[in-house]
Amino acid sequence: MDLISLIIGFVAGAVIALAAYIVIRRSILKGKREEIIEKAEVEAEKIKNERILQAKEKYLSLKSDHEKMVNESNARIHEAENRVRQKENTLNQKMGEADRKNRDLDAQKAALKAREDEYDRLRDQAIRQIEEVAGMTAQEAKTQLMEQMKAEARTEAQAYINDCIDEARLNAAKEAKRIVINTIQRTATETAIENAVTTFPIENDEIKGRIIGREGRNIRALEAATGVEIVVDDTPDAILLSAFDPVRREVARLALHQLVVDGRIHPARIEEVVTKVSKQLEEEILETGKRTCIDLGIHGLSMELVRLIGRMKYRSSYGQNLLQHSREVANICAILASELGLNPKIAKRAGLLHDIGKVSEEDPDLPHALLGMKLAEQYKEKPEICNAIGAHHEETEMTSLYAPLVLVGDAISGARPGARREVIESYIKRLRGMENLAGAYPGVTKAYAIQAGRELRVIVGAEQVSDHDAEVLSGEIAKKIQDEMTYPGQVKITVIRETRSVAYAK
């Protein structure tokens, strides 16, 4: 019990001591707080005074700058006012001088008016005296003088015009001859004549037998596929390919070359090679057209026109190679245009395209010049080029200066000695007419004129035409050719009808 009391007393004393310590500590902290607050207030007052002093100094500085700026502005204003006053004084002086000059000018005008009145009076008096002496009025004298001057001027002008016209005719004829002669000399090219026969060389007669095939099946297949007559005779080391169309002859020549090199010659292989060669030739035709345009410096042509230009290589006009003729006309037109101060590029383009209608298969009844103009318009060529193409045979009105250039260039190129041969053109036209006539019948798939037009081979579809119909068809075609066409000798019509059965083993 005493121990508990002792412990309680000890705890109570400790509590009392702790309370006393807390009270003392609070009083010390309070004193420090008041001291810190007092120091902060003193420091704040000091900072405030410093800021006030700085603000006063800044204010005084700004006030000084403002007063200086105001003084400078006032000085400038005063200077401007002085300048304005000076200008106003100068302007007043000038206005005074102008008023004085106006008064002087009015006085001079009045004096001049008086002199003019005096001059008019004296002139009227002199005219009256002259009219009394001459016995006619001034208007009558003027009219008479003008009539005399008109008659003299008319006579002199007519004589001058006649001299100019005679001189112009003489010089124009000389200049035209000079330009044409220079053009012909600068574009002199070879004049090659094409034939309707191509010679295909072979190594020996064994190859002839392989080309003919068993019972002639290979040569018949080749003729049917190409439309070219293949003449195998006693000529050593050569086979003749006869056709009026140079493209067909070239296809047959290339196909024969590939077949002979390959060694496999039979109907199926022949058809395959002919199809392949035809595609290759089309690519070559396009390449020829591109190369021609590059050589002549002509750009921007439609690809269809480029292809038609390439086909000119395998087309002849009155025996003259059409591509060579067109290139020559293009160069002639360019030179003529340069001599006459026209655009040589446009003239060259029109010259190259002038016979483009001859190689087109569209609308064969239309003259080739008008067909070429239609094609040029279709492929967005310039109007002057289209007109030059259509008017180079004067089948339409010439509306530009390039049209007579193309006409002259075509005449120069075609008039060279030996350049053209009229017979072959009519011959080709007759053979093409025979093929078109047979091709118009229903069921006809191909028609080829061979043996210089003495035979017409017509290939018909087995599904559309029977054997009896084939016999009737040959008679109808023969009668129509006899009635509508003119030809030497006789024409043999051969209608070929084949039935094929094809199957594939897989």
LOROBA-661001 format. One record per residue (C-alpha): residue in three letters; x, y, z. Coordinates in steps of 0.001 Angstrom, whole numbers. Layout:
# LOROBA-661001
+-----+---------+---------+---------+
|  aa |       x |       y |       z |
+-----+---------+---------+---------+
| ALA |       X |       Y |       Z |
...
+-----+---------+---------+---------+
END
This chain:
# LOROBA-661001
+-----+---------+---------+---------+
|  aa |       x |       y |       z |
+-----+---------+---------+---------+
| MET |       0 |       0 |       0 |
| ASP |    2859 |    2335 |     782 |
| LEU |    4472 |    1373 |   -2532 |
| ILE |    1356 |    2278 |   -4472 |
| SER |    1068 |    5568 |   -2667 |
| LEU |    4723 |    6223 |   -3440 |
| ILE |    4194 |    5465 |   -7110 |
| ILE |    1116 |    7661 |   -7304 |
| GLY |    3003 |   10462 |   -5611 |
| PHE |    5895 |   10071 |   -8027 |
| VAL |    3572 |   10135 |  -11060 |
| ALA |    1743 |   13159 |   -9706 |
| GLY |    5039 |   14955 |   -9236 |
| ALA |    6122 |   14090 |  -12726 |
| VAL |    2860 |   15392 |  -14153 |
| ILE |    3202 |   18620 |  -12213 |
| ALA |    6798 |   19019 |  -13412 |
| LEU |    5748 |   18382 |  -17041 |
| ALA |    2960 |   20929 |  -16772 |
| ALA |    5381 |   23472 |  -15383 |
| TYR |    7818 |   22786 |  -18247 |
| ILE |    5071 |   23244 |  -20820 |
| VAL |    4053 |   26581 |  -19295 |
| ILE |    7643 |   27788 |  -19260 |
| ARG |    8213 |   26606 |  -22849 |
| ARG |    5088 |   28404 |  -24059 |
| SER |    6204 |   31637 |  -22469 |
| ILE |    9634 |   31330 |  -24115 |
| LEU |    8083 |   30596 |  -27546 |
| LYS |    5677 |   33493 |  -27162 |
| GLY |    8566 |   35806 |  -26465 |
| LYS |   10433 |   34564 |  -29510 |
| ARG |    7319 |   34899 |  -31666 |
| GLU |    6817 |   38488 |  -30610 |
| GLU |   10482 |   39172 |  -31243 |
| ILE |   10239 |   37623 |  -34755 |
| ILE |    7052 |   39555 |  -35498 |
| GLU |    8695 |   42774 |  -34374 |
| LYS |   11735 |   42107 |  -36550 |
| ALA |    9487 |   41264 |  -39531 |
| GLU |    7548 |   44484 |  -39088 |
| VAL |   10765 |   46486 |  -38951 |
| GLU |   12063 |   44692 |  -42074 |
| ALA |    8742 |   45221 |  -43894 |
| GLU |    8786 |   48895 |  -43056 |
| LYS |   12320 |   49142 |  -44343 |
| ILE |   11401 |   47353 |  -47615 |
| LYS |    8320 |   49545 |  -48004 |
| ASN |   10393 |   52691 |  -47630 |
| GLU |   12894 |   51392 |  -50183 |
| ARG |   10121 |   50560 |  -52662 |
| ILE |    8539 |   53969 |  -52172 |
| LEU |   11901 |   55606 |  -52794 |
| GLN |   12466 |   53537 |  -55932 |
| ALA |    8949 |   54394 |  -57198 |
| LYS |    9616 |   58092 |  -56656 |
| GLU |   12890 |   57852 |  -58549 |
| LYS |   11178 |   55955 |  -61412 |
| TYR |    8371 |   58508 |  -61489 |
| LEU |   10829 |   61397 |  -61637 |
| SER |   12747 |   59637 |  -64446 |
| LEU |    9596 |   58955 |  -66456 |
| LYS |    8407 |   62512 |  -65888 |
| SER |   11722 |   63837 |  -67127 |
| ASP |   11585 |   61624 |  -70248 |
| HIS |    8001 |   62617 |  -70936 |
| GLU |    8792 |   66302 |  -70624 |
| LYS |   11747 |   65833 |  -72958 |
| MET |    9537 |   63990 |  -75487 |
| VAL |    6859 |   66683 |  -75254 |
| ASN |    9477 |   69402 |  -75798 |
| GLU |   10854 |   67595 |  -78848 |
| SER |    7330 |   67096 |  -80240 |
| ASN |    6532 |   70752 |  -79701 |
| ALA |    9750 |   71701 |  -81463 |
| ARG |    8851 |   69552 |  -84464 |
| ILE |    5372 |   71025 |  -84539 |
| HIS |    6824 |   74518 |  -84521 |
| GLU |    9180 |   73613 |  -87346 |
| ALA |    6296 |   72151 |  -89360 |
| GLU |    4207 |   75246 |  -88746 |
| ASN |    7099 |   77391 |  -89950 |
| ARG |    7469 |   75321 |  -93102 |
| VAL |    3723 |   75544 |  -93767 |
| ARG |    3838 |   79310 |  -93330 |
| GLN |    6777 |   79534 |  -95725 |
| LYS |    4971 |   77362 |  -98294 |
| GLU |    1815 |   79425 |  -97889 |
| ASN |    3781 |   82630 |  -98480 |
| THR |    5475 |   81079 | -101542 |
| LEU |    2108 |   79879 | -102863 |
| ASN |     600 |   83316 | -102381 |
| GLN |    3487 |   84821 | -104320 |
| LYS |    3045 |   82297 | -107147 |
| MET |    -687 |   82896 | -107249 |
| GLY |     -14 |   86623 | -107503 |
| GLU |    2384 |   86011 | -110371 |
| ALA |    -166 |   83700 | -112050 |
| ASP |   -2857 |   86361 | -111776 |
| ARG |    -483 |   88903 | -113303 |
| LYS |     383 |   86505 | -116158 |
| ASN |   -3335 |   85804 | -116751 |
| ARG |   -3980 |   89512 | -117035 |
| ASP |   -1084 |   89867 | -119484 |
| LEU |   -2358 |   86835 | -121454 |
| ASP |   -5869 |   88290 | -121644 |
| ALA |   -4391 |   91491 | -122987 |
| GLN |   -2391 |   89557 | -125576 |
| LYS |   -5489 |   87566 | -126576 |
| ALA |   -7414 |   90766 | -127096 |
| ALA |   -4603 |   92181 | -129268 |
| LEU |   -4367 |   88925 | -131241 |
| LYS |   -8132 |   88882 | -131771 |
| ALA |   -7968 |   92379 | -133153 |
| ARG |   -5160 |   91328 | -135512 |
| GLU |   -7160 |   88257 | -136638 |
| ASP |  -10179 |   90426 | -137396 |
| GLU |   -7984 |   92773 | -139382 |
| TYR |   -6423 |   89794 | -141248 |
| ASP |   -9857 |   88339 | -142051 |
| ARG |  -10997 |   91697 | -143374 |
| LEU |   -7917 |   92097 | -145566 |
| ARG |   -8133 |   88423 | -146756 |
| ASP |  -11807 |   88835 | -147739 |
| GLN |  -10934 |   92018 | -149548 |
| ALA |   -8059 |   90299 | -151399 |
| ILE |  -10280 |   87302 | -152339 |
| ARG |  -12913 |   89640 | -153772 |
| GLN |  -10292 |   91416 | -155816 |
| ILE |   -8842 |   88055 | -157088 |
| GLU |  -12334 |   86762 | -157992 |
| GLU |  -13021 |   90014 | -159922 |
| VAL |   -9736 |   89624 | -161823 |
| ALA |  -10111 |   85794 | -162440 |
| GLY |  -13777 |   85879 | -163256 |
| MET |  -14631 |   82863 | -160945 |
| THR |  -15287 |   82215 | -157292 |
| ALA |  -12762 |   80644 | -154895 |
| GLN |  -14836 |   77459 | -154596 |
| GLU |  -14925 |   77072 | -158369 |
| ALA |  -11146 |   77537 | -158562 |
| LYS |  -10607 |   75013 | -155769 |
| THR |  -12865 |   72445 | -157456 |
| GLN |  -11087 |   72885 | -160801 |
| LEU |   -7657 |   72541 | -159168 |
| MET |   -8695 |   69397 | -157278 |
| GLU |  -10023 |   67742 | -160432 |
| GLN |   -6769 |   68426 | -162251 |
| MET |   -4740 |   67021 | -159319 |
| LYS |   -6971 |   63923 | -159128 |
| ALA |   -6532 |   63188 | -162842 |
| GLU |   -2752 |   63565 | -162611 |
| ALA |   -2556 |   61450 | -159432 |
| ARG |   -4778 |   58752 | -160961 |
| THR |   -2573 |   58520 | -164040 |
| GLU |     639 |   58375 | -162025 |
| ALA |    -816 |   55846 | -159554 |
| GLN |   -2047 |   53564 | -162335 |
| ALA |    1351 |   53627 | -164002 |
| TYR |    3053 |   52918 | -160662 |
| ILE |     637 |   50047 | -159915 |
| ASN |    1240 |   48492 | -163343 |
| ASP |    5005 |   48719 | -162841 |
| CYS |    4704 |   47149 | -159381 |
| ILE |    2483 |   44329 | -160640 |
| ASP |    4832 |   43519 | -163532 |
| GLU |    7853 |   43584 | -161243 |
| ALA |    6047 |   41452 | -158628 |
| ARG |    5019 |   38879 | -161255 |
| LEU |    8544 |   38646 | -162593 |
| ASN |   10123 |   38423 | -159135 |
| ALA |    7432 |   36025 | -157835 |
| ALA |    7980 |   33634 | -160730 |
| LYS |   11750 |   33779 | -160278 |
| GLU |   11518 |   33377 | -156504 |
| ALA |    9040 |   30496 | -156752 |
| LYS |   11279 |   28699 | -159260 |
| ARG |   14308 |   29272 | -157026 |
| ILE |   12553 |   27919 | -153924 |
| VAL |   11202 |   24842 | -155719 |
| ILE |   14538 |   24066 | -157411 |
| ASN |   16473 |   24482 | -154156 |
| THR |   13956 |   22283 | -152361 |
| ILE |   14195 |   19529 | -154966 |
| GLN |   17990 |   19640 | -154879 |
| ARG |   18149 |   19535 | -151076 |
| THR |   15797 |   16560 | -150805 |
| ALA |   16940 |   14424 | -153736 |
| THR |   16248 |   10804 | -152739 |
| GLU |   16260 |    7472 | -154473 |
| THR |   13230 |    6488 | -156536 |
| ALA |   12505 |    2822 | -155878 |
| ILE |    9809 |     837 | -157672 |
| GLU |    8187 |   -2041 | -155785 |
| ASN |    7080 |   -5305 | -157327 |
| ALA |    4316 |   -7671 | -156330 |
| VAL |    6687 |  -10657 | -155995 |
| THR |    9150 |  -11546 | -153230 |
| THR |   11875 |  -14151 | -153736 |
| PHE |   12519 |  -16481 | -150771 |
| PRO |   15949 |  -18175 | -150982 |
| ILE |   16315 |  -21835 | -149932 |
| GLU |   19331 |  -24095 | -149621 |
| ASN |   18219 |  -27144 | -151616 |
| ASP |   15270 |  -28830 | -153312 |
| GLU |   14608 |  -31024 | -150272 |
| ILE |   13284 |  -27975 | -148431 |
| LYS |   10957 |  -27325 | -151381 |
| GLY |    9438 |  -30782 | -150896 |
| ARG |    8980 |  -30199 | -147164 |
| ILE |    7309 |  -26861 | -147849 |
| ILE |    4927 |  -28482 | -150348 |
| GLY |    4147 |  -31363 | -147945 |
| ARG |    2296 |  -34565 | -148540 |
| GLU |    -176 |  -34030 | -151382 |
| GLY |     494 |  -30306 | -151117 |
| ARG |   -1161 |  -29891 | -147698 |
| ASN |    1602 |  -27666 | -146269 |
| ILE |    1613 |  -25213 | -149147 |
| ARG |   -2190 |  -25058 | -149159 |
| ALA |   -2222 |  -24372 | -145415 |
| LEU |     402 |  -21653 | -145848 |
| GLU |   -1494 |  -20015 | -148709 |
| ALA |   -4765 |  -20165 | -146751 |
| ALA |   -3186 |  -18686 | -143631 |
| THR |   -1301 |  -15836 | -145348 |
| GLY |   -3309 |  -15137 | -148510 |
| VAL |     -95 |  -15286 | -150563 |
| GLU |     409 |  -17446 | -153631 |
| ILE |    3517 |  -19596 | -153192 |
| VAL |    5067 |  -20455 | -156540 |
| VAL |    7334 |  -23507 | -156417 |
| ASP |    8797 |  -24133 | -159864 |
| ASP |   12093 |  -25160 | -161399 |
| THR |   13838 |  -21975 | -160274 |
| PRO |   16905 |  -23176 | -158385 |
| ASP |   17302 |  -22305 | -154694 |
| ALA |   14295 |  -19982 | -154640 |
| ILE |   10563 |  -19872 | -153989 |
| LEU |    8399 |  -16992 | -155230 |
| LEU |    5841 |  -15309 | -152959 |
| SER |    3235 |  -13498 | -155046 |
| ALA |     662 |  -11064 | -153586 |
| PHE |    -338 |   -7478 | -154218 |
| ASP |    -329 |   -6698 | -150458 |
| PRO |    3259 |   -6173 | -149195 |
| VAL |    2205 |   -6891 | -145609 |
| ARG |     948 |  -10346 | -146559 |
| ARG |    4152 |  -11054 | -148483 |
| GLU |    6255 |  -10024 | -145507 |
| VAL |    4209 |  -12229 | -143143 |
| ALA |    4626 |  -15170 | -145536 |
| ARG |    8379 |  -14539 | -145903 |
| LEU |    8988 |  -14322 | -142146 |
| ALA |    6785 |  -17384 | -141487 |
| LEU |    8615 |  -19425 | -144133 |
| HIS |   11952 |  -18376 | -142668 |
| GLN |   10953 |  -19509 | -139174 |
| LEU |    9475 |  -22770 | -140456 |
| VAL |   12602 |  -23627 | -142468 |
| VAL |   14907 |  -22770 | -139559 |
| ASP |   12781 |  -24732 | -137087 |
| GLY |   12344 |  -27706 | -139413 |
| ARG |    8826 |  -28560 | -138217 |
| ILE |    6531 |  -27907 | -141168 |
| HIS |    2932 |  -29106 | -140922 |
| PRO |    -470 |  -27318 | -141095 |
| ALA |    -931 |  -26795 | -137338 |
| ARG |    2617 |  -25450 | -136975 |
| ILE |    2137 |  -23238 | -140024 |
| GLU |    -958 |  -21577 | -138541 |
| GLU |     814 |  -21079 | -135207 |
| VAL |    3874 |  -19499 | -136831 |
| VAL |    1780 |  -17241 | -139107 |
| THR |    -191 |  -15967 | -136103 |
| LYS |    3015 |  -15319 | -134173 |
| VAL |    4700 |  -13591 | -137117 |
| SER |    1630 |  -11415 | -137690 |
| LYS |    1867 |  -10133 | -134105 |
| GLN |    5599 |   -9551 | -134470 |
| LEU |    5035 |   -7638 | -137693 |
| GLU |    2453 |   -5415 | -135988 |
| GLU |    5051 |   -4598 | -133323 |
| GLU |    7622 |   -3905 | -136040 |
| ILE |    5149 |   -1644 | -137834 |
| LEU |    4648 |     364 | -134639 |
| GLU |    8407 |     565 | -134095 |
| THR |    8904 |    1742 | -137690 |
| GLY |    6347 |    4500 | -137136 |
| LYS |    8065 |    5602 | -133923 |
| ARG |   11494 |    5580 | -135561 |
| THR |   10196 |    7629 | -138501 |
| CYS |    8712 |   10255 | -136163 |
| ILE |   11980 |   10450 | -134206 |
| ASP |   14053 |   10783 | -137403 |
| LEU |   11860 |   13659 | -138617 |
| GLY |   11655 |   15322 | -135188 |
| ILE |    7868 |   14983 | -134959 |
| HIS |    6460 |   14491 | -131457 |
| GLY |    3078 |   14104 | -129785 |
| LEU |    1375 |   11985 | -132443 |
| SER |   -1382 |    9599 | -131431 |
| MET |    -196 |    5977 | -131262 |
| GLU |   -2803 |    5001 | -133869 |
| LEU |   -1348 |    7557 | -136293 |
| VAL |    2147 |    6253 | -135503 |
| ARG |     948 |    2717 | -136342 |
| LEU |    -514 |    3914 | -139642 |
| ILE |    2799 |    5620 | -140480 |
| GLY |    4558 |    2293 | -139850 |
| ARG |    2126 |     520 | -142211 |
| MET |    3232 |    2894 | -144979 |
| LYS |    6458 |     899 | -145193 |
| TYR |    4461 |   -1990 | -146660 |
| ARG |    2263 |     105 | -148950 |
| SER |    3053 |    1533 | -152372 |
| SER |    1433 |    4409 | -154235 |
| TYR |    1690 |    3999 | -158009 |
| GLY |    4718 |    1793 | -157406 |
| GLN |    6405 |    4335 | -155082 |
| ASN |    7008 |    3256 | -151476 |
| LEU |    4489 |    5243 | -149443 |
| LEU |    6647 |    5721 | -146344 |
| GLN |    9606 |    6930 | -148411 |
| HIS |    7264 |    9222 | -150366 |
| SER |    5730 |   10648 | -147152 |
| ARG |    9145 |   11259 | -145569 |
| GLU |   10261 |   13031 | -148740 |
| VAL |    7116 |   15180 | -148829 |
| ALA |    7620 |   16051 | -145143 |
| ASN |   11170 |   17265 | -145794 |
| ILE |   10117 |   19186 | -148903 |
| CYS |    7292 |   20906 | -147026 |
| ALA |    9620 |   21845 | -144157 |
| ILE |   12140 |   23419 | -146553 |
| LEU |    9416 |   25303 | -148452 |
| ALA |    7960 |   26574 | -145169 |
| SER |   11385 |   27784 | -144008 |
| GLU |   11902 |   29634 | -147298 |
| LEU |    8468 |   31283 | -146997 |
| GLY |    8769 |   32189 | -143302 |
| LEU |    6199 |   29639 | -142073 |
| ASN |    6521 |   27095 | -139261 |
| PRO |    8576 |   24172 | -140680 |
| LYS |    7468 |   21786 | -137899 |
| ILE |    3788 |   22132 | -138797 |
| ALA |    4583 |   21779 | -142511 |
| LYS |    6692 |   18661 | -141892 |
| ARG |    3916 |   17107 | -139763 |
| ALA |    1304 |   17763 | -142463 |
| GLY |    3627 |   16374 | -145159 |
| LEU |    4226 |   13147 | -143253 |
| LEU |     500 |   12589 | -142617 |
| HIS |    -826 |   13697 | -146035 |
| ASP |   -1323 |   10113 | -147387 |
| ILE |   -2363 |    8533 | -144063 |
| GLY |   -5772 |    7764 | -145564 |
| LYS |   -4209 |    5247 | -147995 |
| VAL |   -3254 |    2821 | -145203 |
| SER |   -6498 |    3070 | -143236 |
| GLU |   -9102 |     365 | -143610 |
| GLU |  -11977 |    2631 | -142542 |
| ASP |  -14508 |    3919 | -145077 |
| PRO |  -12695 |    2760 | -148262 |
| ASP |  -15206 |    4572 | -150501 |
| LEU |  -14005 |    7970 | -149229 |
| PRO |  -11072 |    9582 | -151147 |
| HIS |   -7836 |    9034 | -149273 |
| ALA |   -7230 |   12774 | -148754 |
| LEU |  -10614 |   13300 | -147079 |
| LEU |  -10224 |   10066 | -145104 |
| GLY |   -6800 |   11243 | -143910 |
| MET |   -8287 |   14583 | -142855 |
| LYS |  -11022 |   12724 | -140967 |
| LEU |   -8425 |   10591 | -139159 |
| ALA |   -6313 |   13651 | -138277 |
| GLU |   -9371 |   15398 | -136836 |
| GLN |  -10280 |   12239 | -134912 |
| TYR |   -6835 |   12158 | -133276 |
| LYS |   -6843 |   15881 | -132352 |
| GLU |   -4389 |   17276 | -134922 |
| LYS |   -4336 |   21048 | -135501 |
| PRO |   -6924 |   22480 | -137945 |
| GLU |   -4268 |   23729 | -140394 |
| ILE |   -2731 |   20225 | -140538 |
| CYS |   -6132 |   18595 | -141107 |
| ASN |   -6932 |   21065 | -143873 |
| ALA |   -3544 |   20526 | -145541 |
| ILE |   -4151 |   16747 | -145576 |
| GLY |   -7671 |   17046 | -146970 |
| ALA |   -6827 |   19681 | -149579 |
| HIS |   -3624 |   18239 | -151070 |
| HIS |   -5674 |   16923 | -154032 |
| GLU |   -7970 |   19990 | -153964 |
| GLU |  -10925 |   17887 | -152816 |
| THR |  -11735 |   20462 | -150146 |
| GLU |  -11144 |   24208 | -149864 |
| MET |   -7685 |   25364 | -148716 |
| THR |   -7942 |   27483 | -145572 |
| SER |   -4264 |   27753 | -144559 |
| LEU |    -911 |   28398 | -146246 |
| TYR |     263 |   24887 | -145373 |
| ALA |   -2242 |   23234 | -147745 |
| PRO |    -564 |   24477 | -150978 |
| LEU |    2827 |   23511 | -149508 |
| VAL |    1691 |   19893 | -149091 |
| LEU |     146 |   19926 | -152573 |
| VAL |    3427 |   21190 | -154081 |
| GLY |    5542 |   18773 | -152015 |
| ASP |    3395 |   15816 | -153089 |
| ALA |    3661 |   16871 | -156726 |
| ILE |    7449 |   17304 | -156507 |
| SER |    7941 |   13889 | -154892 |
| GLY |    5623 |   12071 | -157294 |
| ALA |    6939 |   13821 | -160413 |
| ARG |   10491 |   12494 | -160130 |
| PRO |   11479 |   10429 | -163199 |
| GLY |   10705 |    6782 | -162454 |
| ALA |    9222 |    7523 | -159049 |
| ARG |    5749 |    6262 | -159859 |
| ARG |    4083 |    3733 | -162075 |
| GLU |     391 |    4161 | -162706 |
| VAL |    -325 |     546 | -163718 |
| ILE |     422 |   -1095 | -160374 |
| GLU |   -1976 |    1214 | -158540 |
| SER |   -4920 |     255 | -160725 |
| TYR |   -3822 |   -3392 | -160468 |
| ILE |   -3814 |   -3315 | -156646 |
| LYS |   -7150 |   -1502 | -156623 |
| ARG |   -8677 |   -4222 | -158849 |
| LEU |   -7387 |   -7063 | -156662 |
| ARG |   -8541 |   -5372 | -153465 |
| GLY |  -11959 |   -4845 | -155038 |
| MET |  -12180 |   -8564 | -155847 |
| GLU |  -11374 |   -9501 | -152230 |
| ASN |  -13911 |   -7013 | -150838 |
| LEU |  -16562 |   -8262 | -153248 |
| ALA |  -16131 |  -11890 | -152088 |
| GLY |  -15828 |  -10916 | -148414 |
| ALA |  -19278 |   -9291 | -148497 |
| TYR |  -21035 |  -12685 | -148821 |
| PRO |  -22280 |  -14297 | -145581 |
| GLY |  -20181 |  -17168 | -144256 |
| VAL |  -16953 |  -15984 | -145952 |
| THR |  -14116 |  -15749 | -143423 |
| LYS |  -11218 |  -14889 | -145765 |
| ALA |  -10751 |  -14001 | -149427 |
| TYR |   -7390 |  -13799 | -151198 |
| ALA |   -6651 |  -12707 | -154779 |
| ILE |   -3627 |  -14659 | -156056 |
| GLN |   -1823 |  -15383 | -159325 |
| ALA |   -1884 |  -11688 | -160288 |
| GLY |   -5670 |  -11627 | -159999 |
| ARG |   -6292 |  -14683 | -162136 |
| GLU |   -7556 |  -16702 | -159142 |
| LEU |   -9676 |  -15764 | -156140 |
| ARG |   -9557 |  -18143 | -153196 |
| VAL |  -12497 |  -17861 | -150822 |
| ILE |  -12385 |  -19609 | -147444 |
| VAL |  -15769 |  -20184 | -145806 |
| GLY |  -16820 |  -21454 | -142399 |
| ALA |  -17956 |  -25066 | -142364 |
| GLU |  -20739 |  -24276 | -139871 |
| GLN |  -22338 |  -21501 | -141944 |
| VAL |  -21850 |  -22879 | -145483 |
| SER |  -22591 |  -26403 | -146695 |
| ASP |  -20937 |  -28158 | -149638 |
| HIS |  -23881 |  -27308 | -151892 |
| ASP |  -23821 |  -23680 | -150704 |
| ALA |  -20082 |  -23503 | -151460 |
| GLU |  -20723 |  -24608 | -155027 |
| VAL |  -23506 |  -22037 | -155409 |
| LEU |  -21316 |  -19341 | -153807 |
| SER |  -18490 |  -19816 | -156330 |
| GLY |  -20950 |  -19328 | -159194 |
| GLU |  -22497 |  -16209 | -157631 |
| ILE |  -19105 |  -14616 | -157002 |
| ALA |  -17988 |  -15416 | -160569 |
| LYS |  -21150 |  -13845 | -162006 |
| LYS |  -20814 |  -10725 | -159830 |
| ILE |  -17163 |  -10238 | -160819 |
| GLN |  -18088 |  -10704 | -164460 |
| ASP |  -20898 |   -8131 | -164228 |
| GLU |  -19228 |   -5473 | -162061 |
| MET |  -15493 |   -5598 | -162777 |
| THR |  -13152 |   -5111 | -165710 |
| TYR |  -10180 |   -7468 | -165925 |
| PRO |   -7996 |   -9149 | -168538 |
| GLY |   -8411 |  -12862 | -169318 |
| GLN |  -10448 |  -14919 | -166829 |
| VAL |  -10665 |  -15249 | -163040 |
| LYS |  -10874 |  -18610 | -161308 |
| ILE |  -12955 |  -18640 | -158100 |
| THR |  -12026 |  -21395 | -155646 |
| VAL |  -14239 |  -21819 | -152560 |
| ILE |  -12546 |  -23830 | -149789 |
| ARG |  -14636 |  -25385 | -147027 |
| GLU |  -12845 |  -27322 | -144279 |
| THR |  -14170 |  -29237 | -141315 |
| ARG |  -11844 |  -29534 | -138344 |
| SER |  -12199 |  -31594 | -135200 |
| VAL |   -9923 |  -30643 | -132318 |
| ALA |   -9586 |  -32437 | -128979 |
| TYR |   -7062 |  -32186 | -126143 |
| ALA |   -5607 |  -35045 | -124096 |
| LYS |   -5020 |  -33977 | -120500 |
+-----+---------+---------+---------+
END
